[in-house]
Amino acid sequence: MNISKLPDGVSGLSKEDNSHKVEQENMRVHSVKIKKTAVVEAQEAAPRDVISVSDIWRNMAQTINVRDASPTEMIILSGKLYAAGAISYDDHLNLSFQPEINLDSPAQSKAFSHEKKDYVDLWKSKQDNVIRNGGDRHQIEDTHRVHAILTYLDSLR
């Protein structure tokens, strides 16, 4: 192809003229550097989120490990969270009900009342069973909420 036969302004686009490519590449690199700098400056100037955790949640997370708790500890945990207004009455009932502790026959239940369990996994299994067995919306929400409470406490440890 003969460059002399090209219309005016088009001759610089041929493969033989690479000076424009070098200029374009330099402009692109400079543009990328400016964008990266602007992003870093914006991140540094942006206000940071501050999460405030109520003292009762923090204290309970430090006092009782929900991944290794006894039924008696769960009753105490539930009572303190409910008394502080951190959980609802329904959640308090769900958390504090421990079938191993039967007040009608304390002699028979004493051996089980101190056996420690992972309550996060226990409530996850309960939630999965409710879903698998076609539980109604309220049952699913109840088990999900209790599991979320326990997961939150575990995350604060």
C-alpha positions as CSV (number, residue, x, y, z in Angstrom):
1,M,0.0,0.0,0.0
2,N,1.3,3.4,-1.0
3,I,1.1,6.0,1.8
4,S,1.3,8.8,-0.7
5,K,-2.1,7.8,-2.1
6,L,-3.9,8.0,1.3
7,P,-6.2,11.0,2.0
8,D,-4.9,13.8,4.3
9,G,-4.9,12.9,8.0
10,V,-4.9,9.2,7.4
11,S,-1.3,8.7,6.6
12,G,-0.3,8.7,10.3
13,L,-2.4,5.6,10.9
14,S,-0.3,3.2,8.9
15,K,1.7,0.4,10.5
16,E,4.9,2.1,9.7
17,D,4.2,5.1,12.0
18,N,4.5,3.9,15.6
19,S,5.0,7.2,17.3
20,H,1.3,7.6,18.0
21,K,1.1,4.2,19.7
22,V,3.9,5.1,22.1
23,E,2.2,8.4,22.9
24,Q,-1.2,6.6,23.5
25,E,0.5,4.0,25.7
26,N,2.2,6.7,27.8
27,M,-1.2,8.5,28.2
28,R,-2.9,5.3,29.3
29,V,-0.3,4.5,31.9
30,H,-0.4,8.0,33.3
31,S,-4.3,7.8,33.4
32,V,-4.1,4.5,35.3
33,K,-1.7,6.0,37.8
34,I,-4.0,9.0,38.4
35,K,-7.0,6.8,38.9
36,K,-5.2,4.6,41.4
37,T,-4.0,7.6,43.3
38,A,-7.6,9.1,43.4
39,V,-9.0,5.8,44.7
40,V,-6.5,5.5,47.5
41,E,-7.1,9.2,48.5
42,A,-10.8,8.6,48.5
43,Q,-10.5,5.5,50.7
44,E,-8.3,7.4,53.1
45,A,-10.7,10.3,53.3
46,A,-13.9,8.2,53.6
47,P,-15.4,8.0,57.0
48,R,-14.9,4.7,58.7
49,D,-17.8,2.6,60.1
50,V,-17.6,2.1,63.8
51,I,-19.5,-0.9,65.2
52,S,-20.7,-0.5,68.8
53,V,-21.2,-3.8,70.6
54,S,-23.4,-3.7,73.7
55,D,-21.5,-4.6,76.9
56,I,-23.9,-7.4,77.6
57,W,-23.1,-9.2,74.3
58,R,-19.3,-8.7,74.8
59,N,-19.5,-9.8,78.5
60,M,-21.5,-12.9,77.7
61,A,-19.2,-13.8,74.7
62,Q,-16.2,-13.6,77.1
63,T,-17.9,-15.5,79.9
64,I,-19.5,-18.4,78.0
65,N,-18.1,-20.1,75.0
66,V,-21.2,-21.2,73.0
67,R,-19.1,-23.7,71.1
68,D,-18.3,-25.5,74.4
69,A,-21.1,-24.7,76.9
70,S,-23.2,-26.8,79.3
71,P,-27.0,-26.6,79.4
72,T,-26.7,-24.8,82.7
73,E,-24.5,-22.1,81.1
74,M,-27.0,-21.7,78.3
75,I,-29.8,-21.1,80.8
76,I,-27.6,-18.4,82.5
77,L,-26.6,-16.9,79.1
78,S,-30.2,-16.7,78.0
79,G,-31.5,-15.2,81.2
80,K,-28.9,-12.5,81.2
81,L,-29.4,-11.6,77.6
82,Y,-33.2,-11.4,78.1
83,A,-32.9,-9.4,81.3
84,A,-30.7,-6.9,79.5
85,G,-33.3,-6.6,76.6
86,A,-30.8,-8.0,74.1
87,I,-33.1,-10.9,73.0
88,S,-36.8,-11.5,72.8
89,Y,-38.9,-13.6,75.2
90,D,-39.3,-16.3,72.5
91,D,-35.6,-16.4,71.9
92,H,-35.1,-16.6,75.7
93,L,-37.4,-19.6,75.8
94,N,-35.7,-21.3,73.0
95,L,-32.2,-20.8,74.4
96,S,-33.1,-21.6,78.0
97,F,-35.0,-24.8,77.3
98,Q,-32.6,-27.6,77.9
99,P,-34.2,-31.0,77.8
100,E,-31.3,-32.5,79.7
101,I,-32.3,-30.6,82.8
102,N,-35.6,-31.8,84.1
103,L,-36.6,-30.0,87.3
104,D,-39.0,-32.8,88.2
105,S,-36.2,-35.3,88.6
106,P,-33.0,-33.5,89.5
107,A,-31.2,-36.7,90.6
108,Q,-31.6,-38.3,87.1
109,S,-30.7,-35.1,85.2
110,K,-27.6,-34.0,87.2
111,A,-25.3,-36.2,85.2
112,F,-26.3,-34.5,81.9
113,S,-26.6,-30.9,83.1
114,H,-22.8,-30.4,82.9
115,E,-22.1,-32.1,79.6
116,K,-20.7,-29.4,77.2
117,K,-21.8,-29.1,73.6
118,D,-21.3,-26.9,70.6
119,Y,-24.6,-25.0,70.6
120,V,-23.8,-23.2,67.3
121,D,-23.7,-26.5,65.5
122,L,-26.6,-27.9,67.5
123,W,-28.9,-25.0,66.4
124,K,-27.6,-25.2,62.8
125,S,-28.7,-28.9,62.8
126,K,-32.1,-27.9,64.3
127,Q,-32.5,-25.3,61.6
128,D,-31.6,-27.8,58.9
129,N,-34.0,-30.4,60.3
130,V,-36.9,-27.9,60.5
131,I,-36.3,-26.9,56.8
132,R,-35.9,-30.5,55.7
133,N,-39.0,-31.7,57.5
134,G,-41.2,-28.9,56.1
135,G,-41.5,-26.7,59.2
136,D,-43.7,-23.7,59.0
137,R,-42.3,-20.2,58.5
138,H,-42.3,-19.4,62.3
139,Q,-40.3,-22.5,63.2
140,I,-37.8,-21.7,60.5
141,E,-37.5,-18.1,61.6
142,D,-37.2,-19.2,65.3
143,T,-34.3,-21.6,64.6
144,H,-32.6,-19.2,62.3
145,R,-32.8,-16.4,64.8
146,V,-31.4,-18.5,67.7
147,H,-28.6,-19.8,65.5
148,A,-27.8,-16.2,64.5
149,I,-27.6,-15.1,68.2
150,L,-25.2,-18.0,68.9
151,T,-23.1,-17.3,65.8
152,Y,-22.9,-13.6,66.8
153,L,-21.8,-14.5,70.3
154,D,-19.2,-16.8,68.9
155,S,-17.9,-14.1,66.6
156,L,-17.3,-11.8,69.5
157,R,-14.9,-14.2,71.2
